[in-house]
Amino acid sequence: MNSILVPIDFSKHSLFALEAAAHLARQTNASILVLHMLGLSEAVLAKSETQEHQEAQYYMNLAKKRFRPLLEKPFLEGIEVEIMLQNYKIFSELDEIASEKGIDLIVMGSHGNGGIGTLVVGSNTDKVIRTSSVPVLVIKKEHSSFEIKKMVFSTHLGEETIDAYKKAKAFADTFAAQMEVVYINLPYHNFKSTKEIEKKIDVFKALAGGTIDVHVANDYSVGEGVMNFCERQGADLLVIPTHGRKGLVHFFKGSIGEKMAKRSTVPVLTIRI
């Protein structure tokens, strides 16, 4: 891992993300690109060129002042940090920055009140998860020490998740972390017999390569099953492949990755498939 992108809006949750990113950067000798999106309104941009320049400069200077104490945080000491201020308002543009800058990971903060089913991912985080081709790590609380020792990769064992599994395994290897793979078997929706599950596991293993132990957990929903499994394993990180659905498909159906990011009590890494 060489470079980590952290979008900052100066909220406490974005600072939680920055601190977590700093812990990861220190472990991998990576640099951090901190991005603040000004999001100037059309009212500002519609003014005369002189007025537009003056107001834009005002907001730029204001953001720079807010960055000064941020860069003095002890957890950033010794880490290469680059600041970027852009007038972006559409979060899909983060993917363009990630591509241009060779970003390996995006770390974002999200708010929530704790407990299964009560955590809520902010709409901006949702948008990034849906549009990013780079893995997105969602952080919901402060981590004074963020070490990844055990990861859980949740999969329905579909062939399209193989690439995400390989990326997750590479991520785990980077931090010398153990990764458990889990399949949640539901009683009503897409229920599979033992024989059917064993066949899916054999195909998954053959395509993924290497030695893989796939756990099968039975529960009433994927969300509850994965969360219960994470608690039993003492997981530091939950990895979810996501299709990154957009528009009406997202509103009507959503994706497992987004739903899990909203519910998880542990940090969630989404990998687009």
Kinemage of the C-alpha trace (Angstrom):
@kinemage 1
@onewidth
@group {chain A} dominant
@subgroup {mainchain}
@vectorlist {calphas} color= white
{ca met a 1} P 0.000 0.000 0.000
{ca asn a 2} L 1.494 3.291 -1.136
{ca ser a 3} L -1.154 5.989 -0.858
{ca ile a 4} L -4.345 6.543 1.163
{ca leu a 5} L -7.040 9.129 0.394
{ca val a 6} L -9.015 10.657 3.264
{ca pro a 7} L -11.870 13.093 2.462
{ca ile a 8} L -12.143 15.631 5.284
{ca asp a 9} L -15.052 17.910 6.215
{ca phe a 10} L -13.551 18.708 9.659
{ca ser a 11} L -16.272 16.782 11.490
{ca lys a 12} L -15.171 14.511 14.326
{ca his a 13} L -16.001 11.449 12.247
{ca ser a 14} L -13.747 12.521 9.389
{ca leu a 15} L -10.997 13.036 11.972
{ca phe a 16} L -11.611 9.494 13.221
{ca ala a 17} L -11.019 8.355 9.640
{ca leu a 18} L -7.832 10.386 9.378
{ca glu a 19} L -6.466 8.900 12.589
{ca ala a 20} L -7.268 5.357 11.414
{ca ala a 21} L -5.608 6.110 8.063
{ca ala a 22} L -2.534 7.368 9.910
{ca his a 23} L -2.243 4.076 11.807
{ca leu a 24} L -2.450 2.141 8.525
{ca ala a 25} L 0.009 4.484 6.796
{ca arg a 26} L 2.517 4.088 9.615
{ca gln a 27} L 2.324 0.291 9.345
{ca thr a 28} L 2.817 0.287 5.566
{ca asn a 29} L 4.971 3.393 5.082
{ca ala a 30} L 2.209 4.887 2.917
{ca ser a 31} L 1.491 8.550 2.299
{ca ile a 32} L -1.855 10.237 2.941
{ca leu a 33} L -3.740 12.556 0.606
{ca val a 34} L -6.209 14.652 2.589
{ca leu a 35} L -8.974 16.100 0.426
{ca his a 36} L -11.411 18.837 1.360
{ca met a 37} L -14.249 19.451 -1.078
{ca leu a 38} L -15.258 23.104 -0.968
{ca gly a 39} L -18.523 22.565 -2.828
{ca leu a 40} L -19.054 26.224 -3.670
{ca ser a 41} L -22.636 26.976 -4.635
{ca glu a 42} L -23.786 28.036 -8.080
{ca ala a 43} L -24.664 31.411 -6.562
{ca val a 44} L -20.975 32.027 -5.906
{ca leu a 45} L -19.853 30.728 -9.274
{ca ala a 46} L -22.476 32.794 -11.104
{ca lys a 47} L -21.028 36.084 -9.886
{ca ser a 48} L -18.620 38.228 -11.824
{ca glu a 49} L -15.174 36.831 -12.406
{ca thr a 50} L -13.645 39.176 -9.836
{ca gln a 51} L -16.269 38.430 -7.163
{ca glu a 52} L -16.075 34.723 -7.880
{ca his a 53} L -12.297 34.760 -7.482
{ca gln a 54} L -12.471 36.760 -4.226
{ca glu a 55} L -15.094 34.524 -2.632
{ca ala a 56} L -13.390 31.347 -3.791
{ca gln a 57} L -10.099 32.644 -2.375
{ca tyr a 58} L -11.850 33.449 0.910
{ca tyr a 59} L -13.133 29.888 1.298
{ca met a 60} L -9.775 28.457 0.247
{ca asn a 61} L -7.963 30.502 2.896
{ca leu a 62} L -10.554 29.544 5.507
{ca ala a 63} L -10.031 25.853 4.768
{ca lys a 64} L -6.240 26.257 4.902
{ca lys a 65} L -6.516 27.809 8.366
{ca arg a 66} L -8.580 24.867 9.554
{ca phe a 67} L -5.950 22.475 8.202
{ca arg a 68} L -3.095 23.964 10.261
{ca pro a 69} L -4.081 22.542 13.653
{ca leu a 70} L -5.150 19.324 11.941
{ca leu a 71} L -1.683 18.706 10.508
{ca glu a 72} L -0.184 19.173 13.974
{ca lys a 73} L -2.028 16.146 15.352
{ca pro a 74} L 0.480 13.776 17.040
{ca phe a 75} L -0.833 10.764 15.118
{ca leu a 76} L 0.345 12.337 11.830
{ca glu a 77} L 3.913 12.845 12.994
{ca gly a 78} L 6.424 11.320 10.597
{ca ile a 79} L 3.820 10.574 7.903
{ca glu a 80} L 3.936 12.194 4.471
{ca val a 81} L 0.698 14.179 4.114
{ca glu a 82} L -0.494 16.064 1.029
{ca ile a 83} L -3.379 18.547 1.209
{ca met a 84} L -5.794 19.004 -1.680
{ca leu a 85} L -8.557 21.608 -1.846
{ca gln a 86} L -11.029 21.216 -4.690
{ca asn a 87} L -14.405 22.684 -5.550
{ca tyr a 88} L -15.951 19.261 -5.978
{ca lys a 89} L -19.565 18.612 -5.041
{ca ile a 90} L -20.132 15.253 -6.715
{ca phe a 91} L -18.569 12.428 -4.729
{ca ser a 92} L -18.077 10.261 -7.798
{ca glu a 93} L -15.227 12.648 -8.579
{ca leu a 94} L -13.263 11.039 -5.742
{ca asp a 95} L -12.776 8.014 -7.975
{ca glu a 96} L -11.169 10.236 -10.605
{ca ile a 97} L -8.769 11.646 -8.012
{ca ala a 98} L -7.987 8.147 -6.764
{ca ser a 99} L -7.122 7.065 -10.299
{ca glu a 100} L -5.010 10.127 -11.053
{ca lys a 101} L -3.093 9.942 -7.767
{ca gly a 102} L -2.617 6.177 -7.693
{ca ile a 103} L -4.651 5.789 -4.496
{ca asp a 104} L -4.819 2.283 -2.999
{ca leu a 105} L -7.430 2.923 -0.309
{ca ile a 106} L -10.067 5.513 0.584
{ca val a 107} L -10.805 5.945 4.297
{ca met a 108} L -14.020 7.738 5.275
{ca gly a 109} L -15.715 8.550 8.552
{ca ser a 110} L -19.387 7.891 9.162
{ca his a 111} L -21.745 8.695 11.998
{ca gly a 112} L -23.863 6.301 14.028
{ca asn a 113} L -25.352 5.663 17.445
{ca gly a 114} L -24.169 2.092 17.932
{ca gly a 115} L -25.896 -1.264 17.994
{ca ile a 116} L -26.968 -3.520 15.171
{ca gly a 117} L -29.518 -1.842 12.948
{ca thr a 118} L -29.045 1.629 14.429
{ca leu a 119} L -25.875 2.763 12.679
{ca val a 120} L -26.407 5.045 9.721
{ca val a 121} L -23.894 5.706 6.992
{ca gly a 122} L -23.977 9.303 5.803
{ca ser a 123} L -25.184 9.845 2.258
{ca asn a 124} L -21.725 10.994 1.172
{ca thr a 125} L -20.192 7.722 2.334
{ca asp a 126} L -22.931 5.815 0.513
{ca lys a 127} L -22.111 7.669 -2.702
{ca val a 128} L -18.421 6.900 -2.447
{ca ile a 129} L -19.072 3.204 -1.769
{ca arg a 130} L -21.285 2.989 -4.840
{ca thr a 131} L -18.949 4.802 -7.227
{ca ser a 132} L -15.417 3.965 -6.066
{ca ser a 133} L -13.325 1.421 -7.933
{ca val a 134} L -10.848 1.661 -5.044
{ca pro a 135} L -11.572 -0.188 -1.773
{ca val a 136} L -13.357 2.050 0.751
{ca leu a 137} L -12.787 1.688 4.492
{ca val a 138} L -15.638 3.058 6.639
{ca ile a 139} L -14.706 4.185 10.160
{ca lys a 140} L -17.397 5.007 12.728
{ca lys a 141} L -15.535 5.637 15.946
{ca glu a 142} L -12.196 6.804 17.255
{ca his a 143} L -9.357 4.277 17.162
{ca ser a 144} L -6.436 5.326 19.339
{ca ser a 145} L -4.686 2.210 18.032
{ca phe a 146} L -5.976 0.628 14.839
{ca glu a 147} L -4.392 -2.761 14.237
{ca ile a 148} L -5.925 -5.284 11.862
{ca lys a 149} L -5.296 -8.770 13.202
{ca lys a 150} L -8.444 -10.611 12.163
{ca met a 151} L -10.659 -9.952 9.151
{ca val a 152} L -13.949 -11.489 8.047
{ca phe a 153} L -14.799 -11.765 4.347
{ca ser a 154} L -18.514 -12.272 3.732
{ca thr a 155} L -19.503 -13.891 0.436
{ca his a 156} L -22.417 -15.642 -1.239
{ca leu a 157} L -19.731 -17.756 -2.978
{ca gly a 158} L -20.553 -16.350 -6.403
{ca glu a 159} L -17.810 -16.460 -9.021
{ca glu a 160} L -18.006 -12.666 -9.381
{ca thr a 161} L -16.685 -12.283 -5.819
{ca ile a 162} L -13.417 -14.126 -6.503
{ca asp a 163} L -11.513 -10.990 -7.503
{ca ala a 164} L -12.763 -9.180 -4.397
{ca tyr a 165} L -11.627 -12.136 -2.276
{ca lys a 166} L -8.143 -11.973 -3.801
{ca lys a 167} L -7.934 -8.231 -3.107
{ca ala a 168} L -9.107 -8.777 0.461
{ca lys a 169} L -6.530 -11.554 0.916
{ca ala a 170} L -3.780 -9.269 -0.370
{ca phe a 171} L -4.983 -6.576 2.053
{ca ala a 172} L -4.874 -9.100 4.916
{ca asp a 173} L -1.370 -10.214 3.928
{ca thr a 174} L -0.195 -6.597 3.979
{ca phe a 175} L -1.007 -6.438 7.688
{ca ala a 176} L -0.182 -10.087 8.449
{ca ala a 177} L -3.834 -10.485 9.432
{ca gln a 178} L -5.878 -13.671 9.566
{ca met a 179} L -8.929 -13.682 7.289
{ca glu a 180} L -11.977 -15.863 7.805
{ca val a 181} L -14.447 -16.466 4.961
{ca val a 182} L -18.118 -16.853 5.837
{ca tyr a 183} L -21.240 -17.828 3.915
{ca ile a 184} L -24.608 -17.068 5.507
{ca asn a 185} L -27.303 -19.656 4.834
{ca leu a 186} L -30.847 -18.318 5.186
{ca pro a 187} L -33.902 -20.442 6.057
{ca tyr a 188} L -36.282 -18.916 3.519
{ca his a 189} L -34.425 -16.861 0.904
{ca asn a 190} L -32.064 -18.876 -1.329
{ca phe a 191} L -31.788 -21.680 1.211
{ca lys a 192} L -29.102 -24.206 0.297
{ca ser a 193} L -28.753 -27.805 1.436
{ca thr a 194} L -25.456 -29.040 2.847
{ca lys a 195} L -24.640 -30.728 -0.466
{ca glu a 196} L -25.435 -27.585 -2.460
{ca ile a 197} L -23.267 -25.434 -0.195
{ca glu a 198} L -20.366 -27.879 -0.372
{ca lys a 199} L -20.528 -27.756 -4.174
{ca lys a 200} L -20.456 -23.930 -4.158
{ca ile a 201} L -17.527 -23.962 -1.730
{ca asp a 202} L -15.573 -26.386 -3.934
{ca val a 203} L -16.060 -24.137 -6.988
{ca phe a 204} L -15.102 -21.034 -4.979
{ca lys a 205} L -11.925 -22.683 -3.680
{ca ala a 206} L -10.936 -23.915 -7.135
{ca leu a 207} L -11.272 -20.443 -8.635
{ca ala a 208} L -9.703 -18.557 -5.716
{ca gly a 209} L -6.727 -20.875 -5.352
{ca gly a 210} L -4.783 -21.535 -2.191
{ca thr a 211} L -6.040 -23.057 1.034
{ca ile a 212} L -9.373 -21.584 2.108
{ca asp a 213} L -11.613 -22.576 4.996
{ca val a 214} L -15.166 -21.380 4.401
{ca his a 215} L -17.406 -21.121 7.429
{ca val a 216} L -21.149 -21.641 7.026
{ca ala a 217} L -23.407 -19.759 9.447
{ca asn a 218} L -27.180 -20.106 9.617
{ca asp a 219} L -29.250 -17.050 10.426
{ca tyr a 220} L -32.463 -15.215 9.556
{ca ser a 221} L -30.698 -12.458 7.588
{ca val a 222} L -27.299 -11.881 6.030
{ca gly a 223} L -26.794 -8.826 8.239
{ca glu a 224} L -27.487 -10.592 11.510
{ca gly a 225} L -25.486 -13.626 10.423
{ca val a 226} L -22.388 -11.655 9.469
{ca met a 227} L -22.535 -9.471 12.581
{ca asn a 228} L -22.937 -12.465 14.861
{ca phe a 229} L -20.040 -14.210 13.126
{ca cys a 230} L -17.821 -11.121 13.484
{ca glu a 231} L -18.592 -10.957 17.197
{ca arg a 232} L -17.763 -14.632 17.693
{ca gln a 233} L -14.485 -14.219 15.781
{ca gly a 234} L -13.508 -10.957 17.469
{ca ala a 235} L -13.006 -9.389 14.048
{ca asp a 236} L -11.189 -6.076 13.628
{ca leu a 237} L -12.465 -5.583 10.081
{ca leu a 238} L -15.394 -6.773 7.988
{ca val a 239} L -14.886 -7.035 4.217
{ca ile a 240} L -17.898 -6.897 1.917
{ca pro a 241} L -17.896 -7.143 -1.891
{ca thr a 242} L -20.336 -4.641 -3.400
{ca his a 243} L -21.808 -4.275 -6.871
{ca gly a 244} L -21.879 -0.484 -6.508
{ca arg a 245} L -25.456 -0.207 -7.761
{ca lys a 246} L -26.629 3.269 -8.737
{ca gly a 247} L -29.842 5.220 -9.227
{ca leu a 248} L -33.213 3.483 -9.014
{ca val a 249} L -31.660 0.054 -8.609
{ca his a 250} L -29.945 1.296 -5.459
{ca phe a 251} L -33.081 2.814 -3.994
{ca phe a 252} L -35.246 -0.209 -4.677
{ca lys a 253} L -32.757 -2.952 -3.939
{ca gly a 254} L -29.504 -1.547 -2.612
{ca ser a 255} L -26.453 -3.764 -2.165
{ca ile a 256} L -25.201 -6.003 0.589
{ca gly a 257} L -22.042 -3.900 0.928
{ca glu a 258} L -23.958 -0.695 1.586
{ca lys a 259} L -26.399 -2.337 3.984
{ca met a 260} L -23.600 -3.946 5.952
{ca ala a 261} L -21.632 -0.690 6.117
{ca lys a 262} L -24.716 0.900 7.663
{ca arg a 263} L -25.147 -1.806 10.275
{ca ser a 264} L -21.680 -2.906 11.197
{ca thr a 265} L -20.241 -2.194 14.619
{ca val a 266} L -16.730 -2.881 13.277
{ca pro a 267} L -14.908 -1.012 10.509
{ca val a 268} L -16.122 -2.090 7.063
{ca leu a 269} L -13.992 -2.431 3.938
{ca thr a 270} L -16.033 -2.495 0.751
{ca ile a 271} L -14.488 -3.838 -2.446
{ca arg a 272} L -16.317 -3.254 -5.693
{ca ile a 273} L -16.977 -6.221 -7.968
